[in-house]
Amino acid sequence: MDIPMELYLVVSTIMFFAGVYGFISRRNTLTILISLELILNAVDINFVVFNRFLYPEQMEGFFFTLFAIAVSAAETAVAIAIIINIYRNIQNIDIKNLNKMKN
């Protein structure tokens, strides 16, 4: 059974806008990071889908997506390390409390 491209794009669009909504509406740095990961994963899905439907015999989209996932994992590790350091300094990870770091 072959799944049409539109269904993949619908899933990707839902993930993207859920990430954008979470990024804009949340105040916790960890949930903002999770929302950013949703956005990046939605883009990765688009790369794979367009590669599969436009160039079914080539693998460039898959390799690019694997590279993007690796970069995303490294970015997440660095961001979590920063969030842990922020929590150690001010005992809170809300965005509104990050102004205390300036003092």
C-alpha positions as a Markdown table, in Angstrom:
| # | Residue | x | y | z |
|---|---|---|---|---|
| 1 | Met | 0.0 | 0.0 | 0.0 |
| 2 | Asp | 1.4 | 3.3 | -1.1 |
| 3 | Ile | 0.7 | 6.3 | 1.2 |
| 4 | Pro | 0.1 | 9.5 | -0.7 |
| 5 | Met | 2.5 | 12.4 | -0.3 |
| 6 | Glu | -0.3 | 14.7 | 1.0 |
| 7 | Leu | -0.7 | 12.6 | 4.2 |
| 8 | Tyr | 3.0 | 12.9 | 5.0 |
| 9 | Leu | 2.8 | 16.7 | 4.5 |
| 10 | Val | -0.3 | 16.9 | 6.7 |
| 11 | Val | 1.5 | 15.2 | 9.5 |
| 12 | Ser | 4.6 | 17.4 | 9.0 |
| 13 | Thr | 2.4 | 20.5 | 8.9 |
| 14 | Ile | 0.7 | 19.6 | 12.2 |
| 15 | Met | 4.1 | 18.9 | 13.8 |
| 16 | Phe | 5.5 | 22.2 | 12.5 |
| 17 | Phe | 2.6 | 24.3 | 13.8 |
| 18 | Ala | 2.5 | 22.5 | 17.1 |
| 19 | Gly | 6.1 | 23.3 | 17.5 |
| 20 | Val | 5.6 | 27.0 | 16.6 |
| 21 | Tyr | 2.7 | 27.3 | 19.0 |
| 22 | Gly | 4.7 | 25.7 | 21.8 |
| 23 | Phe | 7.7 | 27.9 | 21.0 |
| 24 | Ile | 5.6 | 31.1 | 21.2 |
| 25 | Ser | 3.2 | 30.2 | 24.0 |
| 26 | Arg | 5.5 | 28.5 | 26.6 |
| 27 | Arg | 7.7 | 30.2 | 29.2 |
| 28 | Asn | 9.7 | 27.1 | 30.3 |
| 29 | Thr | 13.0 | 26.8 | 28.4 |
| 30 | Leu | 12.8 | 23.0 | 28.3 |
| 31 | Thr | 9.3 | 23.1 | 26.6 |
| 32 | Ile | 10.7 | 25.7 | 24.2 |
| 33 | Leu | 13.5 | 23.3 | 23.3 |
| 34 | Ile | 11.1 | 20.4 | 22.8 |
| 35 | Ser | 9.0 | 22.7 | 20.5 |
| 36 | Leu | 12.1 | 23.6 | 18.5 |
| 37 | Glu | 12.8 | 19.9 | 18.1 |
| 38 | Leu | 9.3 | 19.4 | 16.7 |
| 39 | Ile | 9.9 | 22.1 | 14.1 |
| 40 | Leu | 13.2 | 20.5 | 13.1 |
| 41 | Asn | 11.6 | 17.0 | 12.9 |
| 42 | Ala | 8.8 | 18.4 | 10.7 |
| 43 | Val | 11.4 | 19.8 | 8.3 |
| 44 | Asp | 13.3 | 16.4 | 8.3 |
| 45 | Ile | 10.0 | 14.6 | 7.3 |
| 46 | Asn | 9.6 | 17.0 | 4.4 |
| 47 | Phe | 13.1 | 16.3 | 3.2 |
| 48 | Val | 12.5 | 12.5 | 3.2 |
| 49 | Val | 9.1 | 12.8 | 1.6 |
| 50 | Phe | 10.2 | 15.1 | -1.2 |
| 51 | Asn | 13.2 | 12.9 | -1.9 |
| 52 | Arg | 11.1 | 9.8 | -2.0 |
| 53 | Phe | 8.5 | 11.2 | -4.4 |
| 54 | Leu | 10.7 | 13.4 | -6.6 |
| 55 | Tyr | 13.8 | 11.2 | -6.8 |
| 56 | Pro | 12.8 | 7.6 | -5.8 |
| 57 | Glu | 16.1 | 6.0 | -6.8 |
| 58 | Gln | 18.4 | 8.5 | -5.1 |
| 59 | Met | 19.3 | 8.8 | -1.4 |
| 60 | Glu | 20.4 | 12.5 | -1.0 |
| 61 | Gly | 17.3 | 13.4 | 1.0 |
| 62 | Phe | 17.8 | 10.6 | 3.4 |
| 63 | Phe | 21.5 | 11.4 | 4.0 |
| 64 | Phe | 20.7 | 15.1 | 4.5 |
| 65 | Thr | 18.0 | 14.2 | 7.0 |
| 66 | Leu | 20.3 | 11.9 | 8.9 |
| 67 | Phe | 22.8 | 14.7 | 9.0 |
| 68 | Ala | 20.1 | 17.1 | 10.2 |
| 69 | Ile | 19.1 | 14.7 | 13.0 |
| 70 | Ala | 22.7 | 14.4 | 14.1 |
| 71 | Val | 23.0 | 18.2 | 14.3 |
| 72 | Ser | 19.7 | 18.4 | 16.1 |
| 73 | Ala | 20.8 | 15.8 | 18.7 |
| 74 | Ala | 24.1 | 17.8 | 19.3 |
| 75 | Glu | 22.1 | 21.0 | 19.6 |
| 76 | Thr | 19.8 | 19.4 | 22.1 |
| 77 | Ala | 22.7 | 18.1 | 24.2 |
| 78 | Val | 24.3 | 21.6 | 24.3 |
| 79 | Ala | 20.9 | 23.2 | 25.1 |
| 80 | Ile | 20.2 | 20.8 | 27.9 |
| 81 | Ala | 23.6 | 21.5 | 29.4 |
| 82 | Ile | 22.9 | 25.2 | 29.3 |
| 83 | Ile | 19.5 | 24.7 | 30.9 |
| 84 | Ile | 21.1 | 22.6 | 33.7 |
| 85 | Asn | 23.6 | 25.4 | 34.3 |
| 86 | Ile | 20.9 | 28.0 | 34.4 |
| 87 | Tyr | 18.9 | 25.9 | 36.9 |
| 88 | Arg | 22.0 | 25.5 | 39.1 |
| 89 | Asn | 22.4 | 29.3 | 39.2 |
| 90 | Ile | 18.9 | 30.6 | 39.7 |
| 91 | Gln | 16.9 | 27.4 | 40.7 |
| 92 | Asn | 14.4 | 28.1 | 37.9 |
| 93 | Ile | 14.2 | 27.6 | 34.1 |
| 94 | Asp | 11.5 | 30.0 | 33.2 |
| 95 | Ile | 12.3 | 32.6 | 30.5 |
| 96 | Lys | 11.1 | 35.6 | 32.6 |
| 97 | Asn | 13.7 | 34.7 | 35.3 |
| 98 | Leu | 16.7 | 34.7 | 33.0 |
| 99 | Asn | 17.1 | 38.4 | 33.6 |
| 100 | Lys | 18.6 | 37.5 | 37.0 |
| 101 | Met | 21.6 | 36.1 | 35.1 |
| 102 | Lys | 22.6 | 39.6 | 34.1 |
| 103 | Asn | 23.4 | 40.7 | 37.6 |
